[in-house]
Amino acid sequence: MRLKGKVTYLDGTVEEYTGGINALAAWEQHAHTRKLDSSPEKSPMTWTLYVAFASLGATRTGKDIGFDTWRKNVDDVSLEVEDANPTQTDTSDE
């Protein structure tokens, strides 16, 4: 599974990101630590924000910042999920 999207910050800066299983695992750890339901359907906005945060590595300011601090500077997030099954063989005609 591949994730990609854009984060638009309050100052107008736009940052593209890509991620995958590590970003999803980071969300699960974040949710479980805070006793939240990790299902994206239960908290879709928080899930989207956290996947973007984890994919970016939260280093926009040049130093590690926490999710809540980072989130306060975000105006919008887009997210596309692409199913990339590494075990699936390509059957397209060349």
C-alpha atoms as an extended CHARMM CRD file, in Angstrom:
* protein
*
        94  EXT
         1         1  MET       CA              0.0000000000        0.0000000000        0.0000000000  PROA      1               0.0000000000
         2         2  ARG       CA              1.3580000000        3.4030000000       -0.9650000000  PROA      2               0.0000000000
         3         3  LEU       CA              0.1270000000        6.7130000000        0.3510000000  PROA      3               0.0000000000
         4         4  LYS       CA              0.6880000000       10.0920000000       -1.2220000000  PROA      4               0.0000000000
         5         5  GLY       CA             -0.6820000000       13.5400000000       -0.8010000000  PROA      5               0.0000000000
         6         6  LYS       CA             -0.0720000000       17.1910000000       -0.0460000000  PROA      6               0.0000000000
         7         7  VAL       CA             -0.1130000000       19.2130000000        3.1390000000  PROA      7               0.0000000000
         8         8  THR       CA             -1.0280000000       22.8890000000        2.9320000000  PROA      8               0.0000000000
         9         9  TYR       CA              0.1330000000       24.8980000000        5.9170000000  PROA      9               0.0000000000
        10        10  LEU       CA             -1.4880000000       28.0380000000        7.3160000000  PROA      10              0.0000000000
        11        11  ASP       CA              1.3470000000       30.1260000000        5.8480000000  PROA      11              0.0000000000
        12        12  GLY       CA              0.4840000000       28.8510000000        2.3420000000  PROA      12              0.0000000000
        13        13  THR       CA              3.4260000000       26.4760000000        2.0410000000  PROA      13              0.0000000000
        14        14  VAL       CA              2.5760000000       23.1940000000        0.2980000000  PROA      14              0.0000000000
        15        15  GLU       CA              4.5330000000       20.0250000000        0.9660000000  PROA      15              0.0000000000
        16        16  GLU       CA              4.1100000000       16.7140000000       -0.8840000000  PROA      16              0.0000000000
        17        17  TYR       CA              4.5510000000       13.4210000000        0.9150000000  PROA      17              0.0000000000
        18        18  THR       CA              4.6410000000        9.7050000000        0.2170000000  PROA      18              0.0000000000
        19        19  GLY       CA              4.4160000000        6.9220000000        2.7220000000  PROA      19              0.0000000000
        20        20  GLY       CA              3.5010000000        3.3340000000        3.2650000000  PROA      20              0.0000000000
        21        21  ILE       CA              3.2860000000        0.6670000000        5.9110000000  PROA      21              0.0000000000
        22        22  ASN       CA              5.5340000000        2.5560000000        8.3510000000  PROA      22              0.0000000000
        23        23  ALA       CA              3.1640000000        5.5450000000        8.4130000000  PROA      23              0.0000000000
        24        24  LEU       CA              0.2130000000        3.2400000000        9.0350000000  PROA      24              0.0000000000
        25        25  ALA       CA              2.0760000000        1.4410000000       11.8140000000  PROA      25              0.0000000000
        26        26  ALA       CA              2.9360000000        4.8020000000       13.3720000000  PROA      26              0.0000000000
        27        27  TRP       CA             -0.7790000000        5.6790000000       13.3980000000  PROA      27              0.0000000000
        28        28  GLU       CA             -1.6430000000        2.3840000000       15.0670000000  PROA      28              0.0000000000
        29        29  GLN       CA              0.9850000000        2.9580000000       17.7480000000  PROA      29              0.0000000000
        30        30  HSD       CA             -0.2360000000        6.5510000000       18.2910000000  PROA      30              0.0000000000
        31        31  ALA       CA             -3.8590000000        5.3930000000       18.5550000000  PROA      31              0.0000000000
        32        32  HSD       CA             -3.1550000000        2.4900000000       20.8930000000  PROA      32              0.0000000000
        33        33  THR       CA             -0.9630000000        4.6130000000       23.1560000000  PROA      33              0.0000000000
        34        34  ARG       CA             -3.8530000000        7.0590000000       23.5280000000  PROA      34              0.0000000000
        35        35  LYS       CA             -6.5080000000        4.3320000000       23.7520000000  PROA      35              0.0000000000
        36        36  LEU       CA             -8.1310000000        5.4660000000       20.4850000000  PROA      36              0.0000000000
        37        37  ASP       CA             -9.8190000000        3.1950000000       17.9720000000  PROA      37              0.0000000000
        38        38  SER       CA             -7.2040000000        2.7840000000       15.2200000000  PROA      38              0.0000000000
        39        39  SER       CA             -9.8200000000        2.2110000000       12.5090000000  PROA      39              0.0000000000
        40        40  PRO       CA             -9.6360000000        5.0410000000        9.9260000000  PROA      40              0.0000000000
        41        41  GLU       CA            -13.4410000000        5.0570000000        9.7810000000  PROA      41              0.0000000000
        42        42  LYS       CA            -13.7080000000        6.0880000000       13.4530000000  PROA      42              0.0000000000
        43        43  SER       CA            -11.4190000000        9.1410000000       13.2220000000  PROA      43              0.0000000000
        44        44  PRO       CA            -10.8800000000        9.8820000000        9.5150000000  PROA      44              0.0000000000
        45        45  MET       CA             -9.5390000000       13.4220000000        9.9060000000  PROA      45              0.0000000000
        46        46  THR       CA             -7.0940000000       12.5280000000       12.6750000000  PROA      46              0.0000000000
        47        47  TRP       CA             -6.0430000000        9.4200000000       10.7420000000  PROA      47              0.0000000000
        48        48  THR       CA             -5.3840000000       11.4600000000        7.5770000000  PROA      48              0.0000000000
        49        49  LEU       CA             -3.4360000000       14.0920000000        9.4860000000  PROA      49              0.0000000000
        50        50  TYR       CA             -1.3720000000       11.5110000000       11.3560000000  PROA      50              0.0000000000
        51        51  VAL       CA             -0.5240000000        9.5160000000        8.2180000000  PROA      51              0.0000000000
        52        52  ALA       CA              0.7100000000       12.7400000000        6.5850000000  PROA      52              0.0000000000
        53        53  PHE       CA              2.6470000000       13.6710000000        9.7390000000  PROA      53              0.0000000000
        54        54  ALA       CA              4.2960000000       10.2480000000        9.9320000000  PROA      54              0.0000000000
        55        55  SER       CA              5.0710000000       10.2220000000        6.1940000000  PROA      55              0.0000000000
        56        56  LEU       CA              6.7460000000       13.6250000000        6.3870000000  PROA      56              0.0000000000
        57        57  GLY       CA              8.7500000000       12.6630000000        9.4240000000  PROA      57              0.0000000000
        58        58  ALA       CA              7.5810000000       15.8830000000       11.1030000000  PROA      58              0.0000000000
        59        59  THR       CA             10.7920000000       17.6840000000       10.2380000000  PROA      59              0.0000000000
        60        60  ARG       CA              9.2930000000       20.7120000000        8.4900000000  PROA      60              0.0000000000
        61        61  THR       CA             10.8400000000       23.0710000000       11.0330000000  PROA      61              0.0000000000
        62        62  GLY       CA             14.2070000000       21.3400000000       10.8630000000  PROA      62              0.0000000000
        63        63  LYS       CA             13.6510000000       19.7450000000       14.2570000000  PROA      63              0.0000000000
        64        64  ASP       CA             11.3730000000       17.0250000000       15.4790000000  PROA      64              0.0000000000
        65        65  ILE       CA              8.0370000000       18.3390000000       16.6770000000  PROA      65              0.0000000000
        66        66  GLY       CA              5.0570000000       16.5220000000       18.1000000000  PROA      66              0.0000000000
        67        67  PHE       CA              1.8800000000       15.7460000000       16.2140000000  PROA      67              0.0000000000
        68        68  ASP       CA             -0.3060000000       18.2420000000       18.1040000000  PROA      68              0.0000000000
        69        69  THR       CA              2.1670000000       21.0850000000       17.5100000000  PROA      69              0.0000000000
        70        70  TRP       CA              2.5030000000       20.1850000000       13.8300000000  PROA      70              0.0000000000
        71        71  ARG       CA             -1.2700000000       19.8190000000       13.3670000000  PROA      71              0.0000000000
        72        72  LYS       CA             -1.9310000000       23.3690000000       14.6030000000  PROA      72              0.0000000000
        73        73  ASN       CA             -0.0140000000       24.6950000000       11.5790000000  PROA      73              0.0000000000
        74        74  VAL       CA             -1.9230000000       22.6480000000        8.9690000000  PROA      74              0.0000000000
        75        75  ASP       CA             -4.6770000000       24.1680000000        6.8560000000  PROA      75              0.0000000000
        76        76  ASP       CA             -5.4850000000       21.1750000000        4.6210000000  PROA      76              0.0000000000
        77        77  VAL       CA             -4.3190000000       17.6580000000        3.7840000000  PROA      77              0.0000000000
        78        78  SER       CA             -4.9820000000       15.5440000000        0.7140000000  PROA      78              0.0000000000
        79        79  LEU       CA             -4.4240000000       11.7910000000        0.7280000000  PROA      79              0.0000000000
        80        80  GLU       CA             -4.5200000000        9.1400000000       -1.9780000000  PROA      80              0.0000000000
        81        81  VAL       CA             -4.2050000000        5.4720000000       -1.1210000000  PROA      81              0.0000000000
        82        82  GLU       CA             -2.8050000000        3.2000000000       -3.8120000000  PROA      82              0.0000000000
        83        83  ASP       CA             -2.9620000000       -0.5490000000       -3.3800000000  PROA      83              0.0000000000
        84        84  ALA       CA              0.5010000000       -1.8130000000       -4.2530000000  PROA      84              0.0000000000
        85        85  ASN       CA              0.6170000000       -5.5510000000       -3.7150000000  PROA      85              0.0000000000
        86        86  PRO       CA              4.2910000000       -6.5650000000       -4.0170000000  PROA      86              0.0000000000
        87        87  THR       CA              3.3430000000      -10.2180000000       -4.5940000000  PROA      87              0.0000000000
        88        88  GLN       CA              1.1180000000       -9.4660000000       -7.5660000000  PROA      88              0.0000000000
        89        89  THR       CA              2.7310000000      -10.1200000000      -10.9360000000  PROA      89              0.0000000000
        90        90  ASP       CA              2.2730000000       -7.7660000000      -13.8650000000  PROA      90              0.0000000000
        91        91  THR       CA             -0.0010000000       -9.3440000000      -16.4570000000  PROA      91              0.0000000000
        92        92  SER       CA             -0.2050000000       -6.3620000000      -18.8070000000  PROA      92              0.0000000000
        93        93  ASP       CA              0.7730000000       -6.7720000000      -22.4540000000  PROA      93              0.0000000000
        94        94  GLU       CA              3.9890000000       -5.0100000000      -23.4150000000  PROA      94              0.0000000000
